[in-house]
Amino acid sequence: MLSVERMEEIGKNIAEGRKRMGFHMPPFSSVPHLHLHVIAPASQMSIRSLSHYGPQSYWFITMDRMVQQLRTHNQVK
């Protein structure tokens, strides 16, 4: 099984470090399994995409925040 940190490493290799990465937060998950989204920079996103994956979205948690919460609380809140 892949760890979240391994998913991040693979995502960075694919995106060459230029894209946002993260996850949908329950109950807004689009499918019933953990999957990583690799997303274009906010400056290249449509308004609809920004609402779903942007920095202020309630539906999306960045990779950095996810890893921090897992290390600190052993869960995502």
Secondary structure by P-SEA (a helix, b strand, c coil): cccaaaaaaaaaaaacccbbbbbbccccccccbbbbbbccccccccaaaaaaccccccccccaaaaaaaaaaccccc
